[in-house]
Amino acid sequence: MPVSEEITSNDVPRPEDRPDARSDARMPRWLPRAMVLALALVACFQLATWGFHQLISLLLNVLIAFFLALAVEPAVSWMAARGMRRGLATGLVFLGILVAAAGFFTLLGSMLAGQIVTMVEEFPQYLDSVISWINSTLHTHLSRVEVQNNLLRSDWLQKYVQDSANNVLAVSATVLGSLFNLLTVALFSFYFAADGPRLRRALCSVLPPRRQEEVLRAWEIAVAKTGGYLYSRGLMALISGLAHYVLLELMGVPYAPALGMWVGLVSQFIPTIGTYLAGALPILIAFTVDPWHALWVFAFVVIYQQFENYLLQPRITAKTVDIHPAVAFGSVVAGTALMGAVGALIAIPATATLQAFLGAYVKRYAVPEDLRVHGKARRRRAADILARVRHAADREEARHGGKEAAGQDTAAQQDAAQQGTPDAG
């Protein structure tokens, strides 16, 4: 009989002594590399976000400059095609824009300065009329001297003057920043317009031939739509300015040329609310002359806006930025929400460019004449109706003629059968 061996506790293997347990306790080799890679990606993302926020002002200026260069591209190309150097042509175009802008702001500034001086000189008379109306209506005993002293000694006026004095430095910095941004936009737009062919060649050199054709086509569409949008707006601004100038001049409203230019430019180049901003100033100036003049100016602004929306604008912009009014309004709202005033200015030409570019890749089919599609049945032309009537008459005549011929053949067969029966007998 075999002797059983005694098993001691030292002979039992421990869990940590097993090979599989030691391998499970160790960290995988790929985990440190994955952690370092994840941290590097997060750091790169944070760095890119910080850089984008720091450069967003510059990027917006470059975007504005690009669309401005697209707008002046047709004029520059037209002069370059006639032998003028491209840089000189670009300089002449920008010089014309600068002279027009300087003239507009000079007229507008002189108008505002003169109006402010007039309002300051006539302020005591306005105040006396208001105080007399209050005394007669509310049965009070106010005087102009008392009201002026109360206004000068009021806390809110003193606080306003103090805050304005403290904000002089901030206002100066804002003005200098605006001038720097304007200079940046002008320089970039000049380089984009003057070196347009070189820029397109450099961009296409890193793309395959198929992509090069698409890029050049998109660039051409963008130039046509942006330039067409600005030129059509400029033409409508000229027509609107002349119409309002004639009205204001006939009514004897002061500063009629400056007000006409104000209405034309603001109503056309400020989307959505430009019409109301443009009409408010001439109405206010006309009210200082005669309240009835302000009413006539208001009526003319409303009537002219309807004429422009339904007759003038569709004819001028039919071949430049032919987009639906609802799409234009939605693009302006979206552009304002994304980039503020800059987005509102470039929203319509950008949308028109995108619509024209995508139109080449969207296949269209013929739509049947259906009330659910067209809203009403289309009127058929008189020639089509006469053709259908003649065709029906010919078919009816052919059908009756066939029946008569068949009847004659049947009668002839019956006569031949009757004549042949005695001979057979």
C-alpha positions in Angstrom: 0.0 0.0 0.0 1.6 3.4 -1.0 2.5 5.9 1.6 0.8 9.3 1.3 3.1 12.3 1.2 2.4 15.2 3.5 1.7 18.4 1.7 3.0 21.5 3.4 1.9 25.1 3.0 5.3 26.0 1.4 4.6 23.7 -1.5 1.4 25.5 -2.5 2.0 28.1 -5.3 1.1 31.7 -4.5 -1.1 33.8 -6.9 1.6 36.4 -7.5 4.1 33.7 -8.4 2.1 32.6 -11.4 3.4 33.9 -14.8 -0.1 35.0 -16.0 -0.7 37.1 -12.8 2.6 39.0 -13.3 1.8 39.8 -16.9 -1.6 41.1 -15.9 -0.2 43.4 -13.2 2.1 45.3 -15.7 1.0 48.4 -17.6 0.5 47.9 -21.4 3.3 49.3 -23.5 0.9 51.3 -25.8 -0.8 53.1 -22.9 2.0 55.7 -22.2 2.3 56.5 -25.9 -1.5 56.9 -26.2 -1.6 59.3 -23.2 1.2 61.4 -24.6 -0.4 61.5 -28.0 -3.8 62.5 -26.4 -2.1 65.3 -24.4 -0.3 66.5 -27.5 -3.5 66.6 -29.5 -5.3 68.6 -26.7 -2.4 71.0 -26.5 -2.4 71.5 -30.3 -6.1 72.1 -30.2 -5.8 74.7 -27.4 -3.0 76.4 -29.2 -4.9 76.5 -32.5 -8.0 77.9 -30.7 -5.9 80.6 -29.0 -4.3 81.5 -32.2 -7.6 81.7 -34.1 -9.1 84.0 -31.4 -6.0 86.2 -31.6 -6.1 86.4 -35.4 -9.8 86.6 -35.9 -9.7 90.4 -36.5 -6.9 90.0 -39.1 -8.9 87.1 -40.8 -12.0 89.3 -41.0 -10.0 92.1 -42.6 -8.5 89.7 -45.1 -12.0 88.4 -45.9 -13.3 91.9 -46.5 -10.2 92.7 -48.6 -10.8 89.6 -50.7 -14.4 90.5 -51.5 -13.4 94.1 -52.2 -10.7 92.8 -54.6 -13.3 90.6 -56.3 -15.6 93.7 -56.7 -12.9 95.8 -58.4 -11.5 92.9 -60.5 -13.7 93.5 -63.6 -12.7 97.2 -63.8 -9.0 96.4 -63.3 -9.1 93.6 -65.9 -10.9 95.9 -68.3 -8.2 98.5 -68.1 -5.4 95.9 -68.1 -6.8 94.4 -71.3 -6.3 97.7 -73.0 -2.6 97.9 -72.3 -2.5 99.5 -68.8 -0.3 97.9 -66.2 -2.3 96.0 -63.6 -0.9 97.8 -60.6 -1.6 101.2 -62.1 -5.1 100.2 -63.0 -5.7 99.0 -59.5 -4.3 102.2 -58.1 -6.6 104.3 -60.3 -9.7 102.3 -59.2 -8.8 102.7 -55.5 -8.1 106.4 -56.1 -11.6 106.8 -57.5 -13.1 105.0 -54.6 -11.1 107.2 -52.1 -12.2 110.4 -53.8 -15.8 109.4 -53.9 -15.7 108.4 -50.2 -14.0 111.6 -49.2 -16.5 113.7 -51.0 -19.4 111.9 -49.5 -18.1 112.2 -45.9 -17.2 115.8 -46.5 -20.7 116.7 -47.6 -22.2 114.6 -44.8 -19.9 116.2 -42.2 -20.7 119.7 -43.4 -24.4 118.9 -43.3 -24.2 117.5 -39.8 -22.0 120.4 -38.5 -24.3 123.0 -39.9 -27.4 121.3 -38.6 -25.8 121.0 -35.1 -24.9 124.7 -35.1 -28.5 125.6 -36.1 -29.9 123.4 -33.4 -27.6 124.9 -30.8 -28.5 128.4 -31.8 -32.2 127.7 -31.8 -32.2 125.6 -28.7 -33.5 128.4 -26.4 -36.4 129.0 -28.7 -37.3 125.3 -28.7 -37.0 125.2 -24.9 -39.2 128.2 -24.5 -41.9 126.7 -26.7 -41.7 123.4 -24.8 -41.9 125.2 -21.5 -44.9 127.3 -22.6 -46.7 124.2 -23.7 -46.1 122.5 -20.4 -47.2 125.6 -18.4 -50.4 125.9 -20.5 -51.2 122.2 -20.4 -50.2 121.2 -16.9 -50.8 124.7 -15.3 -47.3 125.0 -14.0 -45.0 128.0 -13.6 -41.7 126.9 -15.1 -39.1 129.2 -16.4 -36.3 128.6 -18.9 -33.6 129.9 -16.5 -34.8 127.5 -13.8 -34.8 124.6 -16.2 -31.3 125.4 -17.5 -29.9 125.6 -14.0 -31.5 122.3 -13.0 -30.0 120.7 -16.1 -26.6 122.1 -15.5 -26.6 121.0 -11.8 -28.1 117.6 -12.3 -26.1 114.6 -11.2 -26.6 112.6 -14.4 -25.1 115.4 -16.5 -22.1 115.8 -14.4 -21.6 112.0 -14.3 -21.9 111.9 -18.1 -19.3 114.6 -18.6 -17.0 112.9 -16.2 -17.4 109.5 -17.9 -16.8 111.1 -21.3 -13.6 112.7 -20.1 -12.4 109.4 -18.7 -13.3 107.6 -22.0 -11.3 110.0 -24.2 -8.4 107.6 -24.3 -10.6 104.6 -25.1 -12.3 106.5 -27.9 -8.9 107.6 -29.3 -7.7 104.0 -29.2 -10.9 102.8 -31.0 -10.5 105.5 -33.7 -6.8 104.5 -34.2 -7.7 100.8 -34.4 -10.4 101.5 -37.0 -7.9 103.5 -39.1 -5.4 100.6 -38.8 -8.1 98.1 -39.9 -9.1 100.3 -42.8 -5.4 100.5 -43.9 -5.0 96.7 -43.6 -8.1 96.1 -45.7 -6.9 98.6 -48.4 -3.5 97.0 -48.6 -4.7 93.5 -48.8 -7.4 94.3 -51.4 -4.8 96.2 -53.5 -2.5 93.2 -53.5 -5.3 90.8 -54.2 -6.6 92.8 -57.2 -3.1 93.7 -58.6 -1.7 90.2 -58.3 -4.9 88.3 -59.1 -3.5 86.2 -61.9 -0.3 85.4 -59.9 -2.4 84.4 -56.9 -4.6 82.1 -59.0 -1.5 80.6 -60.6 0.1 79.9 -57.2 -3.1 78.4 -55.9 -3.6 76.2 -59.0 0.0 75.0 -59.0 -0.6 72.8 -55.9 -3.8 71.2 -57.3 -4.3 68.5 -60.0 -5.6 69.6 -63.4 -9.2 68.6 -62.7 -9.3 70.6 -59.4 -7.6 73.6 -61.1 -10.5 73.9 -63.6 -13.0 73.9 -60.7 -11.1 76.5 -58.7 -10.8 78.8 -61.7 -14.5 78.4 -62.5 -15.4 79.2 -58.9 -13.1 82.2 -58.9 -14.7 83.5 -62.1 -18.2 83.1 -60.7 -17.2 84.9 -57.5 -15.8 87.8 -59.5 -18.9 88.0 -61.7 -21.4 87.8 -58.8 -19.5 90.1 -56.4 -18.7 92.7 -59.0 -22.2 92.5 -60.4 -23.7 92.9 -56.9 -21.7 96.0 -56.1 -22.2 97.6 -59.5 -25.9 97.0 -59.5 -26.1 98.4 -56.0 -24.1 101.4 -57.1 -26.4 102.0 -60.0 -29.5 101.8 -57.8 -27.8 104.1 -55.3 -27.2 106.6 -58.0 -30.9 106.5 -59.2 -32.2 106.6 -55.6 -29.9 109.5 -54.7 -30.9 111.5 -57.8 -34.7 110.9 -57.2 -34.5 112.0 -53.5 -32.2 115.0 -54.4 -34.8 116.3 -56.9 -37.6 116.0 -54.4 -35.7 117.6 -51.5 -34.5 120.4 -53.8 -38.0 121.2 -55.1 -39.3 121.3 -51.5 -36.5 123.6 -50.4 -35.0 121.2 -47.8 -31.4 122.3 -46.9 -28.4 120.0 -47.8 -30.3 118.3 -50.6 -27.2 116.9 -52.4 -25.7 115.4 -49.2 -29.1 114.0 -48.2 -29.6 112.4 -51.6 -26.2 110.8 -51.4 -27.0 109.6 -47.9 -30.3 108.0 -48.9 -28.8 106.3 -52.0 -25.7 104.8 -50.3 -27.2 103.8 -47.0 -30.4 102.3 -48.4 -28.4 100.1 -50.9 -25.3 99.1 -49.0 -26.8 98.5 -45.5 -29.0 95.4 -45.8 -32.5 95.0 -44.3 -32.6 98.2 -42.1 -30.8 100.5 -44.5 -34.0 101.9 -46.0 -35.3 103.0 -42.6 -31.9 104.5 -41.6 -31.7 106.3 -44.9 -35.2 107.8 -44.8 -35.0 108.9 -41.1 -32.4 111.7 -41.6 -34.1 113.6 -44.5 -37.5 113.3 -42.7 -35.9 114.8 -39.6 -34.3 117.6 -41.6 -37.5 118.3 -43.5 -39.4 118.4 -40.2 -37.2 121.3 -39.0 -38.4 123.3 -42.1 -42.1 122.3 -42.2 -43.9 119.3 -40.6 -45.9 118.9 -43.9 -42.6 118.6 -45.8 -41.6 115.7 -43.5 -44.9 113.9 -44.3 -44.3 114.3 -48.0 -40.8 113.0 -47.8 -42.0 110.0 -45.8 -44.6 109.3 -48.4 -42.1 109.6 -51.2 -39.6 107.2 -49.4 -42.3 104.6 -49.0 -43.5 104.9 -52.6 -40.0 104.8 -54.1 -39.1 101.8 -52.0 -42.1 99.8 -53.5 -41.1 101.0 -57.0 -37.5 99.9 -56.4 -38.5 96.5 -54.9 -40.9 95.5 -57.6 -39.8 97.2 -60.8 -36.2 98.6 -60.6 -34.3 96.0 -58.6 -35.5 92.8 -60.5 -34.5 94.3 -63.8 -31.1 95.5 -62.7 -30.1 92.4 -60.6 -31.7 89.8 -62.9 -28.3 88.9 -64.5 -26.0 89.6 -61.5 -27.4 88.3 -58.2 -30.6 86.5 -59.1 -31.5 85.1 -55.7 -34.9 84.8 -54.0 -35.7 87.7 -51.6 -36.3 85.2 -48.8 -32.9 83.6 -49.4 -31.3 87.0 -49.4 -32.9 88.0 -46.1 -31.9 84.6 -44.5 -28.4 85.0 -45.7 -28.1 88.5 -44.3 -29.5 87.3 -40.9 -27.1 84.4 -40.9 -24.1 86.5 -41.9 -24.9 89.0 -39.2 -25.2 86.3 -36.6 -21.8 84.8 -37.6 -19.7 87.9 -38.4 -21.7 91.0 -37.5 -21.7 93.9 -39.9 -19.1 92.3 -42.1 -21.2 89.2 -42.5 -24.2 91.3 -43.4 -22.2 93.1 -46.2 -20.8 90.0 -47.8 -23.7 87.6 -47.2 -25.6 88.3 -50.5 -22.7 88.1 -52.9 -21.3 85.0 -51.1 -24.8 83.3 -51.3 -25.1 84.3 -55.0 -21.7 82.8 -55.7 -22.4 79.6 -53.9 -25.8 79.3 -55.6 -24.3 79.8 -59.1 -21.4 77.4 -58.4 -23.7 74.6 -57.2 -26.1 75.2 -60.0 -23.6 73.6 -62.4 -23.6 70.4 -60.4 -27.3 70.0 -59.7 -29.2 68.2 -62.4 -32.6 69.7 -63.2 -35.6 68.0 -64.8 -38.7 69.3 -66.6 -41.7 69.9 -64.4 -45.2 68.9 -65.6 -48.0 71.5 -65.8 -49.7 70.8 -62.5 -51.7 73.0 -60.2 -49.8 71.7 -57.2 -46.5 72.9 -58.8 -47.4 76.1 -60.8 -50.3 77.3 -58.5 -52.6 77.9 -61.5 -53.1 76.4 -64.9 -51.0 77.9 -67.6 -52.9 79.6 -70.5 -52.4 77.8 -73.8 -51.6 79.9 -76.8 -54.2 80.4 -79.5 -52.1 78.6 -82.1 -51.8 75.5 -79.9 -55.6 75.5 -79.4 -56.3 75.8 -83.1 -53.8 73.1 -83.9 -55.4 70.7 -81.4 -58.9 71.5 -82.9 -57.7 70.9 -86.4 -56.0 67.7 -85.4 -59.2 66.4 -83.8 -61.3 67.4 -86.9 -58.9 65.6 -89.2 -59.1 62.5 -87.0 -62.9 62.7 -87.0 -63.0 63.2 -90.8 -60.6 60.3 -91.4 -62.7 58.1 -89.1 -66.0 58.9 -91.0 -64.2 58.5 -94.4 -63.0 55.1 -93.4 -66.6 54.0 -92.4 -68.0 55.2 -95.7 -65.3 53.4 -97.7 -65.9 50.2 -95.7 -69.7 50.6 -96.4 -69.1 51.0 -100.2 -66.8 47.9 -100.3 -69.5 45.8 -98.4 -72.2 47.0 -100.9 -70.1 46.1 -103.9 -69.3 42.6 -102.5 -73.1 42.0 -101.9 -73.9 43.1 -105.5 -71.2 40.9 -107.0 -72.5 38.0 -105.0 -76.1 38.5 -106.2 -75.0 38.8 -109.8 -72.9 35.6 -109.6 -75.6 33.4 -108.0 -77.6 32.7 -111.3 -74.5 31.9 -113.3 -73.5 29.3 -110.7 -77.0 27.7 -110.9 
